[in-house]
Amino acid sequence: MPDLMNTPMVRQPSLALADGYQEASLEETLAKRDRQRPMGRMGEAWDVAYTALWLASDESKYVTSAEIMVDGGIFAGIG
């Protein structure tokens, strides 16, 4: 369950982050979102990919029916 990830897609002018959703420039909006995360930054596509890779590996062979939050601690309020 990924949070908003900082990917090239959120930087496209035609998408919600850049089209009326933000109150400031795109860079200021991204910096604000980074500050809101307990880990100090938004996640990247690699953060989701590494989680999926772990789930596909033998290290997670006994994991079943789990919702894994890939959100830098924002849902748990860590920080």
PDB file of N, CA, C and O in Angstrom:
ATOM      1  N   MET A   1       0.849  -1.170   0.000  1.00  0.00           N
ATOM      2  CA  MET A   1       0.000   0.000   0.000  1.00  0.00           C
ATOM      3  C   MET A   1       0.901   1.241   0.000  1.00  0.00           C
ATOM      4  O   MET A   1       1.222   1.785   1.057  1.00  0.00           O
ATOM      5  N   PRO A   2       1.295   1.671  -1.173  1.00  0.00           N
ATOM      6  CA  PRO A   2       2.197   2.824  -1.234  1.00  0.00           C
ATOM      7  C   PRO A   2       1.488   4.149  -0.991  1.00  0.00           C
ATOM      8  O   PRO A   2       0.320   4.332  -1.335  1.00  0.00           O
ATOM      9  N   ASP A   3       2.223   5.048  -0.399  1.00  0.00           N
ATOM     10  CA  ASP A   3       1.810   6.430  -0.238  1.00  0.00           C
ATOM     11  C   ASP A   3       2.124   7.137  -1.567  1.00  0.00           C
ATOM     12  O   ASP A   3       2.561   6.490  -2.518  1.00  0.00           O
ATOM     13  N   LEU A   4       1.911   8.421  -1.637  1.00  0.00           N
ATOM     14  CA  LEU A   4       2.280   9.169  -2.828  1.00  0.00           C
ATOM     15  C   LEU A   4       3.790   9.052  -3.026  1.00  0.00           C
ATOM     16  O   LEU A   4       4.570   9.377  -2.131  1.00  0.00           O
ATOM     17  N   MET A   5       4.183   8.595  -4.182  1.00  0.00           N
ATOM     18  CA  MET A   5       5.595   8.418  -4.489  1.00  0.00           C
ATOM     19  C   MET A   5       6.087   9.568  -5.356  1.00  0.00           C
ATOM     20  O   MET A   5       5.350  10.103  -6.183  1.00  0.00           O
ATOM     21  N   ASN A   6       7.336   9.935  -5.151  1.00  0.00           N
ATOM     22  CA  ASN A   6       7.958  10.996  -5.941  1.00  0.00           C
ATOM     23  C   ASN A   6       8.521  10.352  -7.209  1.00  0.00           C
ATOM     24  O   ASN A   6       9.632   9.821  -7.213  1.00  0.00           O
ATOM     25  N   THR A   7       7.748  10.411  -8.261  1.00  0.00           N
ATOM     26  CA  THR A   7       8.129   9.830  -9.538  1.00  0.00           C
ATOM     27  C   THR A   7       8.039  10.901 -10.616  1.00  0.00           C
ATOM     28  O   THR A   7       7.459  11.962 -10.383  1.00  0.00           O
ATOM     29  N   PRO A   8       8.596  10.645 -11.781  1.00  0.00           N
ATOM     30  CA  PRO A   8       8.453  11.618 -12.871  1.00  0.00           C
ATOM     31  C   PRO A   8       6.995  11.930 -13.196  1.00  0.00           C
ATOM     32  O   PRO A   8       6.683  13.014 -13.687  1.00  0.00           O
ATOM     33  N   MET A   9       6.112  10.989 -12.925  1.00  0.00           N
ATOM     34  CA  MET A   9       4.692  11.194 -13.235  1.00  0.00           C
ATOM     35  C   MET A   9       4.092  12.366 -12.443  1.00  0.00           C
ATOM     36  O   MET A   9       3.278  13.113 -12.986  1.00  0.00           O
ATOM     37  N   VAL A  10       4.476  12.541 -11.179  1.00  0.00           N
ATOM     38  CA  VAL A  10       3.899  13.636 -10.395  1.00  0.00           C
ATOM     39  C   VAL A  10       4.445  14.992 -10.830  1.00  0.00           C
ATOM     40  O   VAL A  10       3.926  16.029 -10.417  1.00  0.00           O
ATOM     41  N   ARG A  11       5.479  14.992 -11.653  1.00  0.00           N
ATOM     42  CA  ARG A  11       6.061  16.249 -12.135  1.00  0.00           C
ATOM     43  C   ARG A  11       5.470  16.702 -13.471  1.00  0.00           C
ATOM     44  O   ARG A  11       5.801  17.783 -13.959  1.00  0.00           O
ATOM     45  N   GLN A  12       4.598  15.884 -14.065  1.00  0.00           N
ATOM     46  CA  GLN A  12       3.994  16.256 -15.341  1.00  0.00           C
ATOM     47  C   GLN A  12       2.955  17.350 -15.111  1.00  0.00           C
ATOM     48  O   GLN A  12       2.083  17.210 -14.253  1.00  0.00           O
ATOM     49  N   PRO A  13       3.046  18.429 -15.869  1.00  0.00           N
ATOM     50  CA  PRO A  13       2.139  19.560 -15.670  1.00  0.00           C
ATOM     51  C   PRO A  13       0.660  19.224 -15.809  1.00  0.00           C
ATOM     52  O   PRO A  13      -0.181  19.923 -15.244  1.00  0.00           O
ATOM     53  N   SER A  14       0.329  18.188 -16.534  1.00  0.00           N
ATOM     54  CA  SER A  14      -1.080  17.891 -16.775  1.00  0.00           C
ATOM     55  C   SER A  14      -1.724  17.080 -15.653  1.00  0.00           C
ATOM     56  O   SER A  14      -2.925  16.819 -15.710  1.00  0.00           O
ATOM     57  N   LEU A  15      -0.961  16.673 -14.635  1.00  0.00           N
ATOM     58  CA  LEU A  15      -1.503  15.833 -13.568  1.00  0.00           C
ATOM     59  C   LEU A  15      -1.898  16.653 -12.344  1.00  0.00           C
ATOM     60  O   LEU A  15      -1.595  17.844 -12.257  1.00  0.00           O
ATOM     61  N   ALA A  16      -2.571  16.008 -11.409  1.00  0.00           N
ATOM     62  CA  ALA A  16      -3.190  16.690 -10.272  1.00  0.00           C
ATOM     63  C   ALA A  16      -2.209  17.486  -9.427  1.00  0.00           C
ATOM     64  O   ALA A  16      -2.552  18.584  -8.989  1.00  0.00           O
ATOM     65  N   LEU A  17      -1.011  16.986  -9.179  1.00  0.00           N
ATOM     66  CA  LEU A  17      -0.081  17.733  -8.334  1.00  0.00           C
ATOM     67  C   LEU A  17       0.233  19.099  -8.922  1.00  0.00           C
ATOM     68  O   LEU A  17       0.416  20.068  -8.185  1.00  0.00           O
ATOM     69  N   ALA A  18       0.295  19.180 -10.230  1.00  0.00           N
ATOM     70  CA  ALA A  18       0.656  20.440 -10.876  1.00  0.00           C
ATOM     71  C   ALA A  18      -0.551  21.200 -11.407  1.00  0.00           C
ATOM     72  O   ALA A  18      -0.393  22.310 -11.915  1.00  0.00           O
ATOM     73  N   ASP A  19      -1.724  20.650 -11.309  1.00  0.00           N
ATOM     74  CA  ASP A  19      -2.901  21.264 -11.924  1.00  0.00           C
ATOM     75  C   ASP A  19      -3.977  21.573 -10.884  1.00  0.00           C
ATOM     76  O   ASP A  19      -4.974  20.859 -10.775  1.00  0.00           O
ATOM     77  N   GLY A  20      -3.760  22.646 -10.124  1.00  0.00           N
ATOM     78  CA  GLY A  20      -4.782  23.093  -9.190  1.00  0.00           C
ATOM     79  C   GLY A  20      -4.722  22.442  -7.821  1.00  0.00           C
ATOM     80  O   GLY A  20      -5.385  22.916  -6.899  1.00  0.00           O
ATOM     81  N   TYR A  21      -3.960  21.383  -7.652  1.00  0.00           N
ATOM     82  CA  TYR A  21      -3.885  20.707  -6.358  1.00  0.00           C
ATOM     83  C   TYR A  21      -2.928  21.412  -5.419  1.00  0.00           C
ATOM     84  O   TYR A  21      -3.152  21.468  -4.210  1.00  0.00           O
ATOM     85  N   GLN A  22      -1.892  21.932  -5.970  1.00  0.00           N
ATOM     86  CA  GLN A  22      -0.872  22.558  -5.137  1.00  0.00           C
ATOM     87  C   GLN A  22      -1.166  24.038  -4.932  1.00  0.00           C
ATOM     88  O   GLN A  22      -1.804  24.694  -5.756  1.00  0.00           O
ATOM     89  N   GLU A  23      -0.683  24.533  -3.811  1.00  0.00           N
ATOM     90  CA  GLU A  23      -0.872  25.948  -3.496  1.00  0.00           C
ATOM     91  C   GLU A  23       0.331  26.779  -3.908  1.00  0.00           C
ATOM     92  O   GLU A  23       0.232  28.000  -4.025  1.00  0.00           O
ATOM     93  N   ALA A  24       1.469  26.125  -4.130  1.00  0.00           N
ATOM     94  CA  ALA A  24       2.704  26.824  -4.458  1.00  0.00           C
ATOM     95  C   ALA A  24       3.312  26.188  -5.705  1.00  0.00           C
ATOM     96  O   ALA A  24       2.645  25.442  -6.422  1.00  0.00           O
ATOM     97  N   SER A  25       4.580  26.491  -5.952  1.00  0.00           N
ATOM     98  CA  SER A  25       5.248  25.871  -7.093  1.00  0.00           C
ATOM     99  C   SER A  25       5.387  24.371  -6.864  1.00  0.00           C
ATOM    100  O   SER A  25       5.250  23.896  -5.736  1.00  0.00           O
ATOM    101  N   LEU A  26       5.651  23.641  -7.909  1.00  0.00           N
ATOM    102  CA  LEU A  26       5.809  22.194  -7.802  1.00  0.00           C
ATOM    103  C   LEU A  26       6.936  21.844  -6.840  1.00  0.00           C
ATOM    104  O   LEU A  26       6.791  20.931  -6.027  1.00  0.00           O
ATOM    105  N   GLU A  27       8.053  22.553  -6.922  1.00  0.00           N
ATOM    106  CA  GLU A  27       9.188  22.276  -6.038  1.00  0.00           C
ATOM    107  C   GLU A  27       8.825  22.517  -4.579  1.00  0.00           C
ATOM    108  O   GLU A  27       9.202  21.733  -3.709  1.00  0.00           O
ATOM    109  N   GLU A  28       8.094  23.601  -4.304  1.00  0.00           N
ATOM    110  CA  GLU A  28       7.669  23.881  -2.928  1.00  0.00           C
ATOM    111  C   GLU A  28       6.676  22.832  -2.434  1.00  0.00           C
ATOM    112  O   GLU A  28       6.716  22.437  -1.268  1.00  0.00           O
ATOM    113  N   THR A  29       5.793  22.385  -3.309  1.00  0.00           N
ATOM    114  CA  THR A  29       4.820  21.356  -2.939  1.00  0.00           C
ATOM    115  C   THR A  29       5.520  20.048  -2.623  1.00  0.00           C
ATOM    116  O   THR A  29       5.189  19.389  -1.637  1.00  0.00           O
ATOM    117  N   LEU A  30       6.494  19.659  -3.457  1.00  0.00           N
ATOM    118  CA  LEU A  30       7.237  18.429  -3.203  1.00  0.00           C
ATOM    119  C   LEU A  30       8.040  18.528  -1.899  1.00  0.00           C
ATOM    120  O   LEU A  30       8.115  17.562  -1.140  1.00  0.00           O
ATOM    121  N   ALA A  31       8.635  19.687  -1.644  1.00  0.00           N
ATOM    122  CA  ALA A  31       9.391  19.882  -0.396  1.00  0.00           C
ATOM    123  C   ALA A  31       8.456  19.791   0.817  1.00  0.00           C
ATOM    124  O   ALA A  31       8.831  19.227   1.846  1.00  0.00           O
ATOM    125  N   LYS A  32       7.255  20.337   0.701  1.00  0.00           N
ATOM    126  CA  LYS A  32       6.275  20.254   1.791  1.00  0.00           C
ATOM    127  C   LYS A  32       5.879  18.801   2.045  1.00  0.00           C
ATOM    128  O   LYS A  32       5.794  18.372   3.195  1.00  0.00           O
ATOM    129  N   ARG A  33       5.640  18.050   0.979  1.00  0.00           N
ATOM    130  CA  ARG A  33       5.293  16.640   1.124  1.00  0.00           C
ATOM    131  C   ARG A  33       6.452  15.852   1.746  1.00  0.00           C
ATOM    132  O   ARG A  33       6.225  14.943   2.544  1.00  0.00           O
ATOM    133  N   ASP A  34       7.678  16.196   1.386  1.00  0.00           N
ATOM    134  CA  ASP A  34       8.837  15.549   2.016  1.00  0.00           C
ATOM    135  C   ASP A  34       8.838  15.803   3.519  1.00  0.00           C
ATOM    136  O   ASP A  34       9.078  14.881   4.299  1.00  0.00           O
ATOM    137  N   ARG A  35       8.576  17.028   3.934  1.00  0.00           N
ATOM    138  CA  ARG A  35       8.576  17.383   5.359  1.00  0.00           C
ATOM    139  C   ARG A  35       7.459  16.692   6.126  1.00  0.00           C
ATOM    140  O   ARG A  35       7.593  16.466   7.329  1.00  0.00           O
ATOM    141  N   GLN A  36       6.363  16.353   5.462  1.00  0.00           N
ATOM    142  CA  GLN A  36       5.235  15.702   6.125  1.00  0.00           C
ATOM    143  C   GLN A  36       5.531  14.238   6.460  1.00  0.00           C
ATOM    144  O   GLN A  36       4.875  13.667   7.332  1.00  0.00           O
ATOM    145  N   ARG A  37       6.482  13.634   5.801  1.00  0.00           N
ATOM    146  CA  ARG A  37       6.798  12.224   6.027  1.00  0.00           C
ATOM    147  C   ARG A  37       7.756  12.091   7.200  1.00  0.00           C
ATOM    148  O   ARG A  37       8.735  12.834   7.279  1.00  0.00           O
ATOM    149  N   PRO A  38       7.497  11.156   8.118  1.00  0.00           N
ATOM    150  CA  PRO A  38       8.400  10.943   9.244  1.00  0.00           C
ATOM    151  C   PRO A  38       9.837  10.627   8.820  1.00  0.00           C
ATOM    152  O   PRO A  38      10.776  10.946   9.549  1.00  0.00           O
ATOM    153  N   MET A  39      10.017  10.013   7.668  1.00  0.00           N
ATOM    154  CA  MET A  39      11.362   9.704   7.186  1.00  0.00           C
ATOM    155  C   MET A  39      12.004  10.885   6.459  1.00  0.00           C
ATOM    156  O   MET A  39      13.157  10.805   6.033  1.00  0.00           O
ATOM    157  N   GLY A  40      11.260  11.976   6.320  1.00  0.00           N
ATOM    158  CA  GLY A  40      11.822  13.192   5.743  1.00  0.00           C
ATOM    159  C   GLY A  40      11.813  13.263   4.230  1.00  0.00           C
ATOM    160  O   GLY A  40      12.364  14.199   3.651  1.00  0.00           O
ATOM    161  N   ARG A  41      11.198  12.292   3.582  1.00  0.00           N
ATOM    162  CA  ARG A  41      11.127  12.323   2.118  1.00  0.00           C
ATOM    163  C   ARG A  41       9.982  11.453   1.651  1.00  0.00           C
ATOM    164  O   ARG A  41       9.583  10.506   2.329  1.00  0.00           O
ATOM    165  N   MET A  42       9.457  11.786   0.481  1.00  0.00           N
ATOM    166  CA  MET A  42       8.476  10.911  -0.155  1.00  0.00           C
ATOM    167  C   MET A  42       9.213   9.679  -0.665  1.00  0.00           C
ATOM    168  O   MET A  42      10.420   9.712  -0.902  1.00  0.00           O
ATOM    169  N   GLY A  43       8.477   8.614  -0.824  1.00  0.00           N
ATOM    170  CA  GLY A  43       9.070   7.408  -1.375  1.00  0.00           C
ATOM    171  C   GLY A  43       9.321   7.548  -2.861  1.00  0.00           C
ATOM    172  O   GLY A  43       8.826   8.464  -3.518  1.00  0.00           O
ATOM    173  N   GLU A  44      10.100   6.616  -3.367  1.00  0.00           N
ATOM    174  CA  GLU A  44      10.390   6.552  -4.784  1.00  0.00           C
ATOM    175  C   GLU A  44       9.864   5.225  -5.323  1.00  0.00           C
ATOM    176  O   GLU A  44       9.512   4.334  -4.549  1.00  0.00           O
ATOM    177  N   ALA A  45       9.811   5.096  -6.615  1.00  0.00           N
ATOM    178  CA  ALA A  45       9.341   3.857  -7.227  1.00  0.00           C
ATOM    179  C   ALA A  45      10.160   2.667  -6.745  1.00  0.00           C
ATOM    180  O   ALA A  45       9.626   1.567  -6.606  1.00  0.00           O
ATOM    181  N   TRP A  46      11.448   2.872  -6.488  1.00  0.00           N
ATOM    182  CA  TRP A  46      12.297   1.775  -6.004  1.00  0.00           C
ATOM    183  C   TRP A  46      11.847   1.274  -4.644  1.00  0.00           C
ATOM    184  O   TRP A  46      11.998   0.087  -4.354  1.00  0.00           O
ATOM    185  N   ASP A  47      11.301   2.134  -3.804  1.00  0.00           N
ATOM    186  CA  ASP A  47      10.819   1.701  -2.496  1.00  0.00           C
ATOM    187  C   ASP A  47       9.688   0.685  -2.644  1.00  0.00           C
ATOM    188  O   ASP A  47       9.629  -0.293  -1.898  1.00  0.00           O
ATOM    189  N   VAL A  48       8.807   0.910  -3.589  1.00  0.00           N
ATOM    190  CA  VAL A  48       7.718  -0.031  -3.863  1.00  0.00           C
ATOM    191  C   VAL A  48       8.279  -1.286  -4.525  1.00  0.00           C
ATOM    192  O   VAL A  48       7.886  -2.401  -4.184  1.00  0.00           O
ATOM    193  N   ALA A  49       9.198  -1.102  -5.470  1.00  0.00           N
ATOM    194  CA  ALA A  49       9.785  -2.243  -6.181  1.00  0.00           C
ATOM    195  C   ALA A  49      10.525  -3.171  -5.224  1.00  0.00           C
ATOM    196  O   ALA A  49      10.402  -4.391  -5.334  1.00  0.00           O
ATOM    197  N   TYR A  50      11.294  -2.612  -4.284  1.00  0.00           N
ATOM    198  CA  TYR A  50      12.022  -3.456  -3.336  1.00  0.00           C
ATOM    199  C   TYR A  50      11.075  -4.212  -2.407  1.00  0.00           C
ATOM    200  O   TYR A  50      11.373  -5.335  -2.001  1.00  0.00           O
ATOM    201  N   THR A  51       9.949  -3.611  -2.070  1.00  0.00           N
ATOM    202  CA  THR A  51       8.956  -4.310  -1.258  1.00  0.00           C
ATOM    203  C   THR A  51       8.369  -5.482  -2.032  1.00  0.00           C
ATOM    204  O   THR A  51       8.225  -6.577  -1.489  1.00  0.00           O
ATOM    205  N   ALA A  52       8.033  -5.258  -3.285  1.00  0.00           N
ATOM    206  CA  ALA A  52       7.500  -6.333  -4.129  1.00  0.00           C
ATOM    207  C   ALA A  52       8.540  -7.430  -4.329  1.00  0.00           C
ATOM    208  O   ALA A  52       8.210  -8.616  -4.335  1.00  0.00           O
ATOM    209  N   LEU A  53       9.796  -7.028  -4.491  1.00  0.00           N
ATOM    210  CA  LEU A  53      10.876  -7.999  -4.651  1.00  0.00           C
ATOM    211  C   LEU A  53      11.018  -8.861  -3.402  1.00  0.00           C
ATOM    212  O   LEU A  53      11.204 -10.073  -3.500  1.00  0.00           O
ATOM    213  N   TRP A  54      10.931  -8.242  -2.237  1.00  0.00           N
ATOM    214  CA  TRP A  54      10.988  -8.990  -0.981  1.00  0.00           C
ATOM    215  C   TRP A  54       9.827  -9.976  -0.893  1.00  0.00           C
ATOM    216  O   TRP A  54      10.017 -11.129  -0.505  1.00  0.00           O
ATOM    217  N   LEU A  55       8.629  -9.528  -1.252  1.00  0.00           N
ATOM    218  CA  LEU A  55       7.470 -10.417  -1.214  1.00  0.00           C
ATOM    219  C   LEU A  55       7.622 -11.603  -2.168  1.00  0.00           C
ATOM    220  O   LEU A  55       7.104 -12.687  -1.898  1.00  0.00           O
ATOM    221  N   ALA A  56       8.318 -11.404  -3.265  1.00  0.00           N
ATOM    222  CA  ALA A  56       8.522 -12.477  -4.229  1.00  0.00           C
ATOM    223  C   ALA A  56       9.694 -13.391  -3.861  1.00  0.00           C
ATOM    224  O   ALA A  56       9.925 -14.409  -4.513  1.00  0.00           O
ATOM    225  N   SER A  57      10.423 -13.021  -2.819  1.00  0.00           N
ATOM    226  CA  SER A  57      11.615 -13.787  -2.442  1.00  0.00           C
ATOM    227  C   SER A  57      11.303 -14.848  -1.388  1.00  0.00           C
ATOM    228  O   SER A  57      10.222 -14.857  -0.798  1.00  0.00           O
ATOM    229  N   ASP A  58      12.259 -15.734  -1.163  1.00  0.00           N
ATOM    230  CA  ASP A  58      12.118 -16.761  -0.127  1.00  0.00           C
ATOM    231  C   ASP A  58      12.089 -16.162   1.280  1.00  0.00           C
ATOM    232  O   ASP A  58      11.575 -16.792   2.204  1.00  0.00           O
ATOM    233  N   GLU A  59      12.632 -14.958   1.456  1.00  0.00           N
ATOM    234  CA  GLU A  59      12.638 -14.329   2.776  1.00  0.00           C
ATOM    235  C   GLU A  59      11.229 -14.062   3.300  1.00  0.00           C
ATOM    236  O   GLU A  59      11.035 -13.935   4.509  1.00  0.00           O
ATOM    237  N   SER A  60      10.253 -13.977   2.412  1.00  0.00           N
ATOM    238  CA  SER A  60       8.878 -13.718   2.846  1.00  0.00           C
ATOM    239  C   SER A  60       7.975 -14.936   2.650  1.00  0.00           C
ATOM    240  O   SER A  60       6.755 -14.797   2.564  1.00  0.00           O
ATOM    241  N   LYS A  61       8.567 -16.116   2.579  1.00  0.00           N
ATOM    242  CA  LYS A  61       7.792 -17.309   2.216  1.00  0.00           C
ATOM    243  C   LYS A  61       6.692 -17.671   3.204  1.00  0.00           C
ATOM    244  O   LYS A  61       5.800 -18.444   2.854  1.00  0.00           O
ATOM    245  N   TYR A  62       6.719 -17.150   4.409  1.00  0.00           N
ATOM    246  CA  TYR A  62       5.686 -17.460   5.389  1.00  0.00           C
ATOM    247  C   TYR A  62       4.726 -16.287   5.606  1.00  0.00           C
ATOM    248  O   TYR A  62       3.898 -16.322   6.517  1.00  0.00           O
ATOM    249  N   VAL A  63       4.833 -15.279   4.796  1.00  0.00           N
ATOM    250  CA  VAL A  63       3.964 -14.108   4.875  1.00  0.00           C
ATOM    251  C   VAL A  63       2.703 -14.381   4.066  1.00  0.00           C
ATOM    252  O   VAL A  63       2.773 -14.757   2.896  1.00  0.00           O
ATOM    253  N   THR A  64       1.544 -14.187   4.701  1.00  0.00           N
ATOM    254  CA  THR A  64       0.272 -14.363   4.008  1.00  0.00           C
ATOM    255  C   THR A  64      -0.675 -13.236   4.411  1.00  0.00           C
ATOM    256  O   THR A  64      -0.596 -12.715   5.523  1.00  0.00           O
ATOM    257  N   SER A  65      -1.540 -12.880   3.526  1.00  0.00           N
ATOM    258  CA  SER A  65      -2.619 -11.922   3.806  1.00  0.00           C
ATOM    259  C   SER A  65      -2.144 -10.682   4.551  1.00  0.00           C
ATOM    260  O   SER A  65      -2.714 -10.319   5.580  1.00  0.00           O
ATOM    261  N   ALA A  66      -1.123 -10.042   4.047  1.00  0.00           N
ATOM    262  CA  ALA A  66      -0.576  -8.858   4.708  1.00  0.00           C
ATOM    263  C   ALA A  66      -0.787  -7.621   3.851  1.00  0.00           C
ATOM    264  O   ALA A  66      -0.686  -7.674   2.625  1.00  0.00           O
ATOM    265  N   GLU A  67      -1.075  -6.526   4.498  1.00  0.00           N
ATOM    266  CA  GLU A  67      -1.083  -5.220   3.839  1.00  0.00           C
ATOM    267  C   GLU A  67       0.173  -4.510   4.307  1.00  0.00           C
ATOM    268  O   GLU A  67       0.310  -4.179   5.485  1.00  0.00           O
ATOM    269  N   ILE A  68       1.073  -4.282   3.394  1.00  0.00           N
ATOM    270  CA  ILE A  68       2.351  -3.678   3.743  1.00  0.00           C
ATOM    271  C   ILE A  68       2.316  -2.210   3.349  1.00  0.00           C
ATOM    272  O   ILE A  68       2.170  -1.866   2.176  1.00  0.00           O
ATOM    273  N   MET A  69       2.452  -1.361   4.342  1.00  0.00           N
ATOM    274  CA  MET A  69       2.442   0.077   4.110  1.00  0.00           C
ATOM    275  C   MET A  69       3.833   0.506   3.645  1.00  0.00           C
ATOM    276  O   MET A  69       4.813   0.337   4.372  1.00  0.00           O
ATOM    277  N   VAL A  70       3.918   1.049   2.458  1.00  0.00           N
ATOM    278  CA  VAL A  70       5.170   1.580   1.924  1.00  0.00           C
ATOM    279  C   VAL A  70       4.985   3.090   1.879  1.00  0.00           C
ATOM    280  O   VAL A  70       4.770   3.679   0.820  1.00  0.00           O
ATOM    281  N   ASP A  71       5.077   3.707   3.072  1.00  0.00           N
ATOM    282  CA  ASP A  71       4.704   5.111   3.194  1.00  0.00           C
ATOM    283  C   ASP A  71       5.640   5.937   4.071  1.00  0.00           C
ATOM    284  O   ASP A  71       5.311   7.072   4.418  1.00  0.00           O
ATOM    285  N   GLY A  72       6.782   5.399   4.429  1.00  0.00           N
ATOM    286  CA  GLY A  72       7.729   6.172   5.229  1.00  0.00           C
ATOM    287  C   GLY A  72       7.236   6.473   6.632  1.00  0.00           C
ATOM    288  O   GLY A  72       7.751   7.383   7.281  1.00  0.00           O
ATOM    289  N   GLY A  73       6.254   5.731   7.112  1.00  0.00           N
ATOM    290  CA  GLY A  73       5.768   5.891   8.485  1.00  0.00           C
ATOM    291  C   GLY A  73       4.619   6.852   8.649  1.00  0.00           C
ATOM    292  O   GLY A  73       4.184   7.063   9.781  1.00  0.00           O
ATOM    293  N   ILE A  74       4.094   7.451   7.594  1.00  0.00           N
ATOM    294  CA  ILE A  74       3.053   8.460   7.731  1.00  0.00           C
ATOM    295  C   ILE A  74       1.749   7.872   8.288  1.00  0.00           C
ATOM    296  O   ILE A  74       1.085   8.516   9.100  1.00  0.00           O
ATOM    297  N   PHE A  75       1.379   6.666   7.864  1.00  0.00           N
ATOM    298  CA  PHE A  75       0.144   6.061   8.337  1.00  0.00           C
ATOM    299  C   PHE A  75       0.230   5.712   9.829  1.00  0.00           C
ATOM    300  O   PHE A  75      -0.741   5.866  10.570  1.00  0.00           O
ATOM    301  N   ALA A  76       1.390   5.247  10.248  1.00  0.00           N
ATOM    302  CA  ALA A  76       1.571   4.860  11.650  1.00  0.00           C
ATOM    303  C   ALA A  76       1.836   6.070  12.540  1.00  0.00           C
ATOM    304  O   ALA A  76       1.808   5.946  13.765  1.00  0.00           O
ATOM    305  N   GLY A  77       2.090   7.227  11.954  1.00  0.00           N
ATOM    306  CA  GLY A  77       2.372   8.419  12.741  1.00  0.00           C
ATOM    307  C   GLY A  77       3.719   8.369  13.411  1.00  0.00           C
ATOM    308  O   GLY A  77       3.921   8.987  14.456  1.00  0.00           O
ATOM    309  N   ILE A  78       4.653   7.632  12.815  1.00  0.00           N
ATOM    310  CA  ILE A  78       6.001   7.514  13.375  1.00  0.00           C
ATOM    311  C   ILE A  78       6.750   8.808  13.107  1.00  0.00           C
ATOM    312  O   ILE A  78       6.632   9.401  12.035  1.00  0.00           O
ATOM    313  N   GLY A  79       7.504   9.228  14.074  1.00  0.00           N
ATOM    314  CA  GLY A  79       8.357  10.385  13.815  1.00  0.00           C
ATOM    315  C   GLY A  79       8.369  11.404  14.860  1.00  0.00           C
ATOM    316  O   GLY A  79       9.058  12.415  14.729  1.00  0.00           O
TER     317      GLY A  79
END
